[in-house]
Structures are given as C-alpha cells and as structure tokens.
Amino acid sequence: MESSRPATYLHNGQRASSTTHVVVNQPPPLQPYDAYAADAPLREALARWAQPALDATAESRLAEIGIAAGSAAVRDWAFDAHRHPPRLVTHDRYGARVDEVEFHPSWHRLVDRAVGWGLHATPWSSPEPAPHLTRAAGFYLWSQAEAGNGCPISMTYAAVPALRTDGDLAAAWTPALSSTSYDPGLRPVGAKSGALAGMAMTEKQGGSDVRANTTRAEPAGPPGEYALTGHKWFCSAPMCDVFLVLAQAPGGLTCFVVPRVLPDGTRNTFRLMRLKDKLGNRSNASAEVEFDSTWGQRLGEEGRGVPAIIAMVAATRLDCVLTSAALMRRAVTEAVWHTSHREAFGRLLADQPAMVNVLADLALEQEAATTLAMRLAAAVDASADPAERAFLRIALPAAKYFVCKRASAVAAEALECLGGNGYVEESGLPMLYREAPLNSIWEGSGSVQALDVLRALQREPGALEAWLGEVAPAQGADPRFDRAVEGLLTSLADLTEPEYGARRLAERLTLVLQGALLLRYAPAEVADAFCASRLGPDGSSTLGTLPAGLDAAAILARSDPGRSDRP
C-alpha cells in the first residue's frame, strides 16, 4: 500500500497558511483517481470471462468510465443530484395536468453519460464481444460515482428481454431504448432520439405478492389494447417514456406496455400522486401513480403476466448485485485512502494492526462480491447454453440475497474507518450508507430471494447440477472449502423445514460459490483469507476479525487507489 506522512492541506489540496487555523493530519482529496485502472479484480474478471477478449472499443470505453467515475467533477454532480432531489410538477401554469418530474441539471449529466456509454439496453443488440459482461463492468464503475441514476438505466436494460415476448412491441420500442442518445422530456417515441423504460408492479396491499394486485385491465378497441384503472404503490423512474405494468385482465394477471405519451402526441393518463421520500436513492424519483382508463398494450397472453415480466426481474436482480459490489468498492476505496494519509498515536492508521485487519476484511468482502457479480454477467452472455441458464437460475437469487445484504455492513464499517469525518455528508460515506440497503429490497427482499433459491432447487434439477459444476473444480484446493461443500450438501439432503432455513441456505450457497471462484482465480493469499474467515471454524460475522497469519498487505494492495504499480 502506498502511504505518506500527513501534510497540511485545505479541501482543494493547497497548503494552509493561516496561523490561527492550520489544517493538519487530514488526507488530500482522493479525486481524481482512475476507478478502472485501480480495480485489479475487475480487470482480471474481464480478461478471464470476456470471450473472445475485449476489443479496443470496449476497453477504451471502460477506461473512460473509470476516469470519469473517479473525477472531482462527477463527484460534484453526485452531491448536487442528492442535495437537490427531483420535484413533482402535477400541473402547468394554466392548470392543465402534466404529471412531470423536474431534476437538477447534474442528474441529467449523470444519465446522459450512462446512456452515451450504452449502459442501458445497448448490449442486447451490440456486435461487440461479451456485451453484457462489458456493460456490467461499466455499470459497476459508474455506480461507484452515483448509484441513483442507475435505476432508469437498469430498468431500460431489463425491459428489452421482456418486450421480446411480442415481436411487434419489441420492434416499436427497442431501437429507441437501445439508442445512445439521452433525450429527456415527454414526447411520442417516434419523435425522440432515445427513450428510457420503467416499471409499475407493486401495490399497497400486495408488495412482492404481485398476484394480489387489484389494478384492472379491460379490453378497449383493437385486439391487444386495454384500458387500465388502479393505483400503484411504487413506480420506478416515473420520468421514463414507457412502463411495464401488471394488471388483472379478464384472463388473469397480465403484463402491459404503457407509454407516457400516446402515438398521436396526447398524454396518456398517468397521474403522479406523490414522489416517495426515501431513505436513500434520493437523486432518483420513485412515485405512486394512478391509472384511469390508461391506454396499454398487452405483452404476452392474458394470465401470463408473471412469466412475461420475469426476464425483466432477472436482469434487474443482476444490477442489484452489481450496484452492491460497486458501493462496496467505493466504500473500501474511501476507507483505504483516508487511513493511508491519517495518523493516530504516532503512526498512520493504515499501518496499525487493528485497522489493517478491518481494511483487509473489507477488501476481501468487496473482491468476493465483484468476482461473483462478473461471473453472473458472463453467464448472461453465454445464456444460450442450458447449463449457464441453469447456473443463473440458482446463483443469481442467492447472490442477490447475500451480496446485497453485505453492502450495508461494508458501508457502515468503511464509514467507521473515517470516524467522525465519515459521519458528515461532505465525506460521501453517508450517501453510500443510505444507498446500501436499497438493493436488498428492490426486486424482492431477502426472504423472497431465499425462497426463489428453494424453488430453483425443487423445480429445476439442473440448477443444483450447474452450481456444482462451478464449485467442483475448486475441490481439493483447500480443506476448509471441502468441508464447507460437504456440510452444504448434507444440509440439502435433509430439508425438513425448507422455508424456515431458506435464508441460511442462500447464504451458504453464495459463500461456497464465492470461495470456489476465489480458489480458482484469485491470488492464493485472497483465497486463503476467504476460506479462513468465511468457511473455516474461526469465522466471525463482524468485519475486521480475520484470523492471524494471513497476508493482509497483499489483499489490501488490490484495493488501494493510490497504488503506483498499476499497469
């Protein structure tokens, strides 16, 4: 790790000259730094799973994203977007209902960059090698800069596979959704250079139980057209151009494509009742909406709403894992940088054994999360292979369950590394801390994911086989890992109360899978520490409790934004 003696700095990096208030023992600003070049686990994952290898265009794009994500200007955009959250505008100056959302210019700058890099729906039609993996890497890097703008980006990415249920609807919407032109404002899709998608599924009485929805859909006009009436408790990204909506049709729960603006240029009835006052994700708008004879087009058959939407849910779950790994990465970066430049009790914090244990444990958690997230993204590129689809079916909900939960613990511990400095808004850590719980809730909370893992085990025999296929090559490399695999298989053979133990099962499946990936691909010191602390008898649920005898310095060198040995 690169360390230096604390100097006298002002916020802008200039030396202080005041004799009454000299600022000492504070780290220099982290920005600018290159989030891509400094991330060894990410770059190794891309080299490993991008088949064939990344082309020059993709590599250049990721390098550009990494530099932007670590820049001072983008940090300012992130703060602006959170200090000035979106504002609901229900009526115009003349009293006409408009139902629009106003954003700070910095929000538009963030989304414009994400769309311009193709982090939304572009991979579905990209000719580049491994488009979903490279898109995942870019999304992960940009989420480190500001995670809220990822909501409409993720929704748009996930909408395309759902729209493919209907060839005509896919043809009508995919070109605009895949465009790298950000074109905000409500107009017919044919008059826009690009479009974004959202979703509206949950209702007050149902939450994750979408089959309890009461929004009605009545056939109206030509076949496939319906009038929707009802209230949605959560509408993700209400400023978008088109939404996938679940409603009860005569034949049962059905999925509908609902545009904000009708083809003739008139506004569809899409009443924004209020914007949610959220714990985090404050730069992004989430709304309650009401439909009143709102025009929509059926996506798939009546009564097949859940199967029609499931492809969208799977894609957004992947983005939950990616964003959680990104938040961990940013939190660890901030903690390592701060402790490498701040002194206490005569030594740099980063040189003190207790802090070294904390930092190395944080770095270990983050590397395991990033490696697993990239493996899942690679499986999307290879989803034509039945084994890869089966692997995703079990590994994705398990990772969504566990990795997203760990993000909150990592953010909290990283904040503590900065002490009081981390508890103030200017540090950026409170923003990360508030954001961290979101991904555990979005697209199904913890128990929903754990129960989905059970369904995969019970209904899709190929899922466990695919998971074992990923784990088996690591067996024999570490006895602690081997015992963990044996214990897990024993527990799978006796699921007497499967739902009661579902969360523990999802956790163990994820930990063993992470251990296998690290044993196969990470440096030996990283894999050794993971097996010792997560799979061995000396493990602890508290971060900063690594057993003695591990190579913490080697682990930390892979998470230090100030390293001088980057290629």
N, C-alpha and C positions, 0 to 999 in steps of 0.2 A: 504494500500500500504506500502511496506517495504521501508523505507527511511533511509539514513545515511548521516552524515556530510561529505562534500567533503574532500578528502585526497590528498596527494601529490603523483601523480602517473606518471610513464612513460608509454609508449604504452604497454609494456609487463607486466604491473601490479606491477613492482618493484618500491620501493620508490626512488625518485630522491635524489641525494647527492650533486649536483652542487650548489655552492653559487652564480653563475652568471646567472643561468637559471633554477630556481626551478619551476617545473610544478605543479601548484595548481588549485583547483576548476575544475578539469576535471574528468569525470566518469571513473571508472575502466572498463576494457574490459567487454563487455556483454558475450562473449563466454568464457567457454562453458555454455550453458543452454539447457534445455530439452523442445523442442518446443511442444511435445505432452503432457507431464505432466502439462505444464503451461496453456494449452488451455481448459478451462472449457467448453465453448460452444461446442467445437468439441467432447469432451468425452461424454458430455450429449447427443448430437445428435446420437452418435453411440450406446449408451445404449438404446436410445429410439427407433431407427429405424432399428437396426440390428436384424432382426427376422429370426430364433431364435438368441439368444445372440451370440456375437463374441466368437469364440473358442480361445483356448490358443495360437495357432499358429499365428492367425491374430493379437491378442493383442500384442504378443511378437514382431511381425514384425513392427507394428506401433510404439512401444516403441523404437525399434532400429532406425527407420527412424527419430523419433523426436530427439533423441540424436545426430544423425549424422547431421541433419539439423541445430542444434544449436552449432556445434563444430567449433573450430578455424581452423582445417584442411580443412573442407569443405568450410568455408568462403574464405580461400586462393585459393581453386580450382575455386570458382566462379570468384574471381578477375582475376586469371590467364586466364580463358577462355574468359573474356571480354577484357583484355589487349592484348591478342594475338588471334585476331579473325581468322576465317577459311580463308584458302588461296586456290585460284583456281589453279589447275595444269591441263592445257589443253593438254600438250604433254610430253612424256618422253624424256630422254636424246638422244634417237635415232631419234626423230622427229615423232614418232607414236602418234596418237591421243589417249589419255587415259581418259580425262574428269573426273578428280578426285578432291576431296576436302580434304585438309590436315587440321587437327585440333591439337591444343595444347594437350598434354597428360592429362591435367586437364579436358578437355571436355570429353575425353574417360572415365575418372574416374567417372564423374557425370552420364553419360549414363549407364555405367556398373552397378552402384549401382541401378539406376532406373529399369533397366531390371532385375537385380537379385532379386529385391523385387516384380517383377511381376506387375509393374505399367503400363504396356502396354496392350497387348492383353490377358494376362493370365486369367482375370476374366470370359471371355466367355466360358471357359471350366473348371473353378475351382469348386471343390466339396465343398468348404468352404461355410458356411452360409453368406448371404449378400455379395457376392464377389464384386459387383460393388460399394456398399457403402464403404466397407473397402478399395478398390482400390482408390476410390475418396478421402478418408481421407489421404491415403499415398501420393497420387499425390499432394494434397493440402499442406501437410507438406513439401515434397521435393521441391515444387515450391517456398517455402519461402527461401530455400537455394540458388537456382539459377533457374530462370524460362526458360531460353533459351533451355536447354536440354529437356524441356517438349514438344517441337514441334514434334520430331520424335516419342517420346513416345505416344503422343496424336494421331498422325496420325496412328500409328500402332494399337492402341486401337480401333480407329474408322473404320479401314479397314475391320475388321473381319465381322461385320454385313453386310457390303456392299458385300463382297465376297460370302456370303451365298446365294446371288441371283443365283449363279451357284455352284452346288454341287461339280463338278469336280475341279473347280478353288479353292473353299474353301478347299477341301481335299489336294490340291497340296501345298497351301501356309499357312494354319492356323497352322499346327504343328510348323513350323519354326517361325512364327510370335508370337506364344504363348510361345515359349521357354524362359526360364530364363537365357539363356546364351547369352551374348553380344559378337558378332563375327563380328567386322568391316572388311571392305575390300570387293572388288567386285569379287565374285565367283558364280557359279551356286548354286541355293538354295539347291540342293541335297548334295552339298559339304560343307554346313555351319551348324553350331550347333544352329544358331539363325539368324533371319532376322528382318528388320525394313521396314516399308512402308511409302510412302509419297503420295502427290497428285499434279497434274498439271491441273488446270481447267481454270484459268483466262487468258485473252489475252488483248493486248493493247487497242483494240477498244471496248471491252465489259465490263471488270471488273466483277461486280456482275451479269451482264446480260449475263450469260453463253450461252444463246441461240444465241447470236451474234457471237459465236466462228466460226473461219474460218479454223481451222486445219481439214484436210481431212483424211478420213479413207477409203481405198479401199480394198475390199476382195482380199486376196492373199493366195493361197494354200488351205489347207483343210478347211472345214466349221468352222467358228468361228475365223479364223485367218485373220488379216488385216495388211496393210502397212499404217502407219500414216505419214503425212507430214504437217508441220506447225511450228508455234512459240508460246511458252507460256511465258507470261509476268511475272508470278510468279509460281515457282515450289517450294513447301515446302519441305525442307530437301532433297536436291538433292543427298546426300551421301547414301540414303537408297537403299534397294535391289529391291523394286518393287513399282510401282506407279499406282494410279487410274487416268486415263486421259480421258477428254471429247473431242470428235471429231465428225465431221459431216460425218456420213456414208450415203450410198445411201438412207436409210430409215429414216434419220434424226439424231438429236443429240444423241450420243450413248456413253456409258462408256466402257473403255478398261483397261485391266490389262497389264501393260508394265514393263517387268523386265529390270534391267540394264545389266544383263548377260544372254545370251541365254542358253538353255539346253546343247548345245554342247560345252560350255565354251567360245565362242566368245562374244565380247562386242556388245550389241545392240547399234544402232545409237542413241545416247542420248547426244547431244552436249551442253555442258555448256558454254553459251556465255559470261556471267559475273555473279558475285555474287553481290547482292544488297548491297549498302552502306546505312544501315538502321539507323534510329534514335535510336532505342534500339534493344533488342534481338540480340545483336552483337556477342554473342558466337555461335549462330546458323547460318547456311547457308541457304539463300534463293537465287534462281537463275532464270535467263532467260535461257530457253532451246529451242533447235531446234530439230525437228524430220525430218528425211529424209528417207522415206521408212522404218521407225522404226517398228519393229515387235510388235504386240499386239494381245491380245485375247479378244474377245467381252465378256462383262459382262452383261447378260440380253439380251433383244431383241433390235434390231435396233429401234432408235427413242425413246427409253425409258431411255436415259442417266440420266436425272434429277431424276426420281424415283429410279434408281439404286444407285445413289450417295447420296440420301437424308438421308439414315441411317448413312452414314459416317459424313455428315454435322451435324446431330443432336448430335452425340457423341462428336464431336469437339466443338460444342457450349457449351455443359456441361463443358468441360475442360476450356473453356474461362471463365466461371463463377467461376469455382474452382480456377483458377490461379489468377483472380482478387481478390477473397476473400483472397487468400494466400498473395498476395502483400500487401493488406491492413493489414493483420495480422502482417507481418514482419515490416511494417512501424510503426504501433502502438507500437509494442514491442520496437523498437529502440527509439521512442519518449518517452515512459514511462520510460525506463531505463535511458536515458540521463537526463531527468528532475528530476528524483528521486535522482540524485547524483550531480547536479549542482546548485550552489547558485547564487542568484542575489538580490541585495538590502536587504541583511541580512537574507534571507530565501531561502530554497530550491525552485526551480521553481515549482516543483510538489505540493507544499503547498500553492501556490499563487492562489487566486480565478480565475483570468482570465485564467491562464494556466489550472487549474482544469477543467474549462468549456470546453476548447479545447480538452484536453485529454479524458474527458468523452464522448464528442460528437464523437471523432474519434473511441473510443472503441465501442460505440453504433452502429455506421455505420458498423464496422467490424463484430460485433456479428450478426447483422441482415443479412449480406451477407453470413456469414458462415452457419447460420442456414438454410437459403433458399437453399444454394448450396447442403447441405447434404440431405435436403428433396427431391430435384430433383434426386440426386443419388439413394436414396432409391426407388424412383419411377421406376428407370431403373430395379432394382432387381424385382420389382412387375409388370413389363410391360406385363405379361400375362393377367393381369386384365384390361379389356377395360377402366375402369374408370381411372386407373393410366396412361394409354397411352393417354387418352384424357386430363388429367391434364398436362402431359408433353407437349402436343401439344400447349397449350396456355402459360403455366408458363415458359417454357424454353426460347422461344424467348423474352418474356417480361423481364425475369431475365437477359438474355444476353444483352438486350438493356440497362437496368438501372444499374445493378451491375457493369458492365464493365466500364461505364462512371464514376461511383463514385470512382473507384480505382484511377483515376488521381487526383481527388480533395483530397482524403485522403493522397496520397503520397506527394502532394505539401504541405499540412498543416503539416504533420509529419516532413517534411524537415525543415519547418519554426520553429518548436519546438526546433530544434537543432541550429537554427540561422546560423551564418557563418560556424560553424562546420559541419552542414548538407549539405552545398553547395560544399564541397570539396569531391573529389572522395573517399578518404580513409574512409569516414563515411559509404559508401554503399548506402546512400539515393539517390544520383544521378542515380545509376544503377536502383533502383526501380522506380524512377520518369520517366526515359526514357522507361522503360518496360511497365508502366501502360497503355498508350494509345493503345497498340497493340491489346488487346483483344476486344476493341470496333470495330476494323477494320477487324480483322481476322474472316473468316467465315460469312461475311456480316456485313456491318457497321450499324450504328444506325437506319437509315431510313429503311433499308432492314428488320431489326428485327421488327420494329414497324409495317410495312406493313404485315409482316408474322403473327403478332398478329391479325391484321384485318382479314386476310384470315381464320385464325382459328375460329374467331367469326362468320364469314359469311358463311363458308362452312362446319363447323363441330359443329353442335349444342351441342354435348356432351361436347365440350371443356369448354364452359362457365359453364355448369352444374357441371363439375368436379371441376372447380375453386371455384364455390360457395360452393361445398361440403367441401372444405378445409377451407373456410372462416367462414361458418355458425356456427361451434362450438364455435367460439370466440365472437359471437354477444351477447350483453348484459353485457359483461365484462367491457366495457369502453365506455362512451357516445361519446367520440371523435372518436373512431373507428366506432361506429354505424353510426354516421353522415357521415363519410368518405365512408362507404359502400353504404349508401343511395344516396349520391352525385354521386358516380361512376355508380350505376345502373340507375340513372336518365340520366346521360350523354350517357349511352349505348342505351337508348331508343330513342335518337334523334341524330343519326349520319348523319347529313345533309351534312357535308363535312368530311367524314371519313379519307381520306388521309391527309388532312391538319392538323387534330388533332390527328394523329396516335401516334406521339411520346408522347404527353401528356397522352394519354390513356394507353400506355405501362408503363409509369412511375407510374400512379395511380394504375394500376393493381398490379404492383410489390410492391409498398409501402403498399397497403392494405393487400396483401398476407403476406408480412414480419410482419406487425402488428399482423395479425391473429396468425402466428406461435409463435411470442414472447408472446402474451397474453396467448396462450395455454401452452407454455412450458418453457419460461424463468422466472427468478425471477421477482417478482412484480415490483421492482424498475427499471428493464430494460424495461419491457413492458410499464410502466407509462411514462418513459422518451421518448420512441419511439413515443407513441401516442401524447404526448405533443408537441414534436418538429417536427414530420413528418406528423401528421394527424390533429393536432389541429390548432386553429387560430393564435397561437403565433409562428408558424414555420418560419424558415428562410432558404434561400438557402446557407448561409455561415456557415461553420463548426465553432464551438466554440460559438454558440449563443443559448445554451439551456436556457429555461425559469428558473426562480428561483424556489426553493422549491423542486428540485429533489435530489435524493440520489446519487450524483456523486461518492462518495467514494465507494459505493457498486458496481457501474458499473465498476469503474476502477480496483477494486480488481480482476475482472475476466480477466484482460488483462495485469497483472503485471508479467513479467518474474522473478522477484525477490521474489515472494510470498514464505512465509515459511509454509503456511498451506496446501500445496498440499498433496494429498493422496499418 
